[in-house]
């Protein structure tokens, strides 16, 4: 019998051929680093703080630029709505930076403007990487499944912090990194622990979980309907929802309500009933395991009139209006309004208007609206039910940060910002895939009129 030597390039019988590294591979690396490495860890020895996830984003920006100069890296080319929105957003940031730098900023504010511009372009690199570098539905699923699994890992870390009073984040410091601040990832609110997992704040953790939950539900429902193993995806959804509860944050449930409004419009009746049943079971489990947490969350909504945090958020409107009137169009500079030097705005739209002006805040909101429109456009163009459901899911996910930006300074937190930009790029990638499929679809056969009577 002739012996056959297997090399690293020869496929093994019965096993799929490994997919070469591409934009989806880098997207998976970004998601894992973003969500596992604690958000306050940055590289040592640099002049300003750069997180490992931002370093991946900057590499992605360089990769995208090189990919546009060649045809060998597998990146898509051509204009899309998301790409156009990204370029408008980038142009607004550059214009704001130039305007602020020409205005004799104090040294500390100019340094922060430099830092925030680099961080912003790292996130722009992630959008461009995904929208042009993730080709095909299978590769997009790989990135989104990684998001769902990493969300479940965050839920486990949050559960350990909440239930066991054990915070693993101090033991997750990698060589060459340092914490930017020594604040704990667990805080107290009304006698209950509020946990942040690896994110920068419990509110950020809450909104991240609310944004990821529709993705886990999408894969759970798709596996059920295809009669594939689905318990793992339901477990991911449960852990993500548990993390949202353990954060004890009002913003999470406001965001979930917005996402649910989108999903319930597009879901079939049977799926709505299944989702309702799953929610009842989950709330019952939370009531048994942690008896007081649901009551504490309910009090966040029933006690709005006496909520000191809500009153504090509305006290800054007058100061914001005064500052906006000084630089209405391009703002005073990205990152230049910071605590404790200035009053904190727990509203990203107000903060963006102060820092980047009316043009900047419109470009920021327009980026998310472009992602939502692209996802819904893909849903309309596609015919496969799973593809259509993914379009609806991405639109629901992007509603969460659009709402959350009104409840806290979203752009100041790395994890929620990175995931938001990644999902905007995912919506753009799905829309591009939908257009390609529509263009490749065979044209319907031309109908010829029946012959007339012979003369």
N, C-alpha and C positions, 0 to 999 in steps of 0.2 A: 504494500500500500504506500502510495506517495505521501510523504510528510509535507505538511503545509505550515510554514512559519508565519505566525501572526505578528504584524508590526503595529505600531501605534496609529497608523493611518488606515488599517484595514478593518472594516466593520466585523464584529462578531455576529455569527448567525443568531437570529432571533432578537438582537438588540438594535435599537435605533442608532443611526449614525449621529455622533455628537454634532451639535450645531456650532459653527464657528463663532468666535466672539464678535459681537456687534454692539449697536447702541443699546439693545435690551440688556446685554450683559453688564454694561456700565451702569444702566439704570438700576439693575438689581443690586450692584455694589453700593450705589448711592443710597438706596432705601435701607439696606442693612446697616450701613454706617450711621445714617441719619437717626435711625430709631433705636439702635442698640447702644451706641456711644453716648453717655450722658451729655445733655445739651450744653452744659457749662464747661466742658473740656475743650481746650484750645491748644494749639501747638506752642511749645516753649521756644523762646529765643527769637521771636518775630517782633517787629516794631509795633504791630497791632494784632488783635486777636483774630485768628482764623481757625474755624472748626474743621475737623477732618471732612465733614460733608461738604463744606464750602470749597475745600481743596479739590474734591471730586468734581464739583460744579465748575470750577475754573478750568480743570482739565477737559471737561465736557465741552466748554466753550471753545477751547483750542482745537479739540477734535472736530467739532462742527465746522469751524472755519476751514480747517484743512480738507474736510470732506467736501466742502463746496468747491474746492479747487481741483478735485480729481473725481474719477468715476470708479475707483477701485475700493472705496471704503463702504460702499453700500448705502450711502445716505440718499434720501429723496431730495429732489430739487423742485423748485417751482413755488409760486405764491399760494398761501392758504390764509384763511381769516386769522387763525391763531398766530401764524408767523407775522402777519401785518400788525396785529395788536402788540406783539412782543417788540417789534421795531419801533412802534409809536411810543411804547412805554420806555424803552431804552433811550430814545431821542429826548423824551421829556426829562429823564434823569440827568442826561448830559447837559441839557440846557439849564436845568436848575443848578447843577454843580458850577457851571461857568458863571452864572449870574451871582451865585453866592460867593465864589472865590474872588470875583471882581469887587465885592462889597466890603473888603477889609474885615473879614471875620476874625474874632479872637482865635488864638492858636489852638486852644482846646477844641473849639467847634470845627475848625478847619481839619484837624486830625480826625475827628469823628466823621466828617463829611467824606474824607478819603476812605476811611474804613467802610462806611455804609455803601459807598459806590462800588467798591470791590465786592462786598457781600451781595449787592443787588445783581451785579453782572454774573456772579456765580450761579444765582437762581435763574437768570436768563439763559445761561448755558444749559441748565437742566431742561427747561422748556424746549429749547431748540434741539437738544439731544433726543428727546422723546418724540417730538413731532416729526422729525426728519430721519432719526436713526432707528426707530422701532418700526420694522416693516413686517406687516402681516399680523393676522389676528392671534396666532399662536404665541408670537413673541410679546405682543401686548398683554396677553393673558399671563405670561410668565412674570412680567413686571407687577401686574395688579395682584396676582396671587401672592407674590412676595410681600406686598403691602398688607394684605389681609393676615398673613402668617405673622409678620412682625408686629402688627397690631395686637394679635393674641399674646405674643411675648410681652408686650407692654402691659397687657391686662394681667398677666401672671405677676410681673414685677409690682404693679399697683396693688394686687391682692395681698402680696407678701408685706408690703408697706402698711396696708390698712388692717388686715386681719391678724398678722403675726407681729406687727410693730418692728419689722426687720427691714432695713433699707440696704439693699445690696449695692447701691450706686457708689459708695466710697471704695468698694473693692473692684470697681470696673475701670480704674484709671490705667490706661495703656502707657507704655514707655514713650517719652517724648511729649506727653500732654500734661496740662495742669488745669486746675479749676480756676475760673475767673472770679468766683466768689464762693464763700464757705457756707452760704445759706443751705438749710436742709431741704430735701425734696419732699418733706412731710410737714404740713402746717396744721394748726388747729382752727376750727370754726364751730362755734356754738357747742363745744364739748366733743366734737367729732374730728377725727383726723381727715385732712384733705391731702390726697397724695398726688404726686406728679409723675410717678414712674421715672423714666429717664429724661422727661421734657423739662422745660425751664420753670413751669408754674402749673398748679392744679387746673387753672382755667385752660391753659394750653393743652394739657392732657385730656381734658374733657372734650374740647372741640376737635382734637385729633381723633378721638374715639368716635365721636358723632359723625365725622367725615368718612372714616374707614368702614363703619358698620354696614352701609349699603353695599359695599364691595363684597364683604363676607357673605351677606345675604344673597347676593347675585350668584355666587358660586355654589352656595348651599342649594338654592332652588334649581339651578341648572343641573346639578348632580342628581337631585331627586327626580327631575323630569326625564333625565336620560337613563334612569335606573343604574346610576353609578354610585360608588361609595360616597356618602354625603355626611356622615356623622362628624367627620373631622372639620368640615366647614361650619356645621352648626356649633361645634365646640369653639371654633374661632370666633363666631358671632357672639356666643355667650360670654367668652372672656373679654371681648371688646366692650360689650354692653356693661359687664361688671366693672371694668375700668372706668367707664363713664359715670357709673353710680358712685364708685369709691372716690371720685374727684370732688363730689358734693358741690357741683357748680351749676348755677342756673343757665349759663351760656350753652351747656351741652344739650339741655332739653329744648331750648329755643331752637338750636340748630337742627336737632333731630325732627322737631315739628316741621321745619321748613323742608327738610329732605323727604319726610313722610308725605307731605302735601304733593310733592312731585311724583313720588312712587305710586301713591294710591290712585292718581289719575291714570297712570299707564298700566298698572298691574291688572291682570284678570281677577274675576271675583274669587276664584278658588284660592289664589295666592294671598289675597287680602285676608281671607278667613284663616289661612295657615299662619300668617304673620300675627294676626290678633291672638290666636291660640298660643303661639310661641311667646308673645309678650306677657300674657297672663301667667304662663308657667314660670317665666323668668322673674316677674315681680313677686310671685308666690315664694320662689326660692330665696330671693333677697330678703323678704319679710321673715322667713324662718332663720336664715343664717345671720343676718344683721338686723335685728328688730327695729332699731331706731333710725336707720338711715333714710327710709322712705318718708317718714314724718319730717325729718330735718329738711329734705329736699322740697317737700310740699310747703313748709314754712317759708322757704325762699320766695315763693310766689304769693302766698297769702299775706305776708308781712311786708309788702313793698312800701307801704306808707311810712313804716318805721325803720326801714333798712338804711343804716348809716352809709353803707358803701354806695347805694344808689344816690343818696343825697350828695355824697362827695363827687360822684361822677358829673352831676349837673351843675356843680359850683364853678366849673372851669369854663363854661360857655362864654362868659363875658371876657375873660382873659384871652380866649381863643379868637373871639371876634376882633379884639383890638389888634392882635398880632397879625391876623389875616389881612386886615385893612392896610397894613404897612407893606406887604408883599403879596398882592392878591393873585397874580398870575403864575409866577414861578417859585414863590415861597422864599423862605430864608435859608434853605439848604437842607438836604437829606441828612438826618442824624444830628442836626445842630440843636434841636430842642430836646433836652434830656434832663432827667432827675439826677441829683437833687438841685441842680442849678435852676431849673424851671419847674413849674407846676406840671404834674403828670396828667396827660389826657388819656383816659381809658376808653378811647374811641379812635380807631385807626383812620376813619374818614376825616375827623377833625385834625388829628396829628398830621396826616398826609397833606391836608390843605395848608396847614401852618408851614410845613417843611418843604413841600413841592408845589404849592399853589393850586389853583383851580385846574390848570392843565395837568398837573401831576396826579391829582386825585381822580380826575376823569380817566386818565390813561390806566391807572391802577384798577379802578372798577371795570373799565372796558376790557381788561385782560380776562377777568373772570366771566364777564358777559359773553365774550367771544368764545370761551371754552364751553359755556352752557349752550350757546346757539349751535356750535359745531357738533356737540354731542346729540342734540335734538335733530339737527340736520342729517347726521349719520343714521339716526333711528328711522327717519323718513325714507332715506334712500335704500337702506338695506332690507332684505326680504327674510333672512334667516331669523327665527324668533330669538335665539341666543344673542345674536349681534344687535338686534333691536333692543333687547333688554339691557345690554351693556351700555348703549347710548343713553337710555333712560337713567341707568345707575350713575353714570358719570355726571349727568346733569344734576341729579339729586345731591351727589357729593359736593359739587362746586357751589351749590346754594348755601352749604354750611359755612364756609369761610366768608362768603358774601354777607351773610347775616352776622357771623361772629366778629367781623371787623367793626361792627357798630357797638359791640359790648366790651371790647378790650383792644389794646394796641397790638394787633395781630402781627404786624410786620416786625415787631421787636423780638419775636420768638422764632428760633431757627427751625424747629421741627414742623410746626404748622405752616410756616412759610414754604419750606422745602416741599412738603407733601402737596400743598395747594398748587404750586407751580408745576410739579410733576403731573398732577391730574389735569391741569390745563393742557399740558403737552399731550397727555393720553387722549383727551377729547379731540385734539387736532389730528393725532395719528389715526384715530378711528374714522374721522371725517375724510381724511385722505384715502384710507382704505375703501371707504364706501364709494368715493368718486371713481377710484380705479376699477372696482367691481362693476359699477354701472357702465363705465366706458367699455369694459371687456365683454359685457353681456351681448350675446348675439341679437342682432336686430330681428324684429318679428318679420316673418315671410310676407312679401308683398302679395296682396290679393289681386287677381286679374278678373275683370268683369266677365260674366258668362257670354259666350258668343251669341250674336244676334241671329235672327232667322235668315236662312239663305235666300238670296234673291236670284 
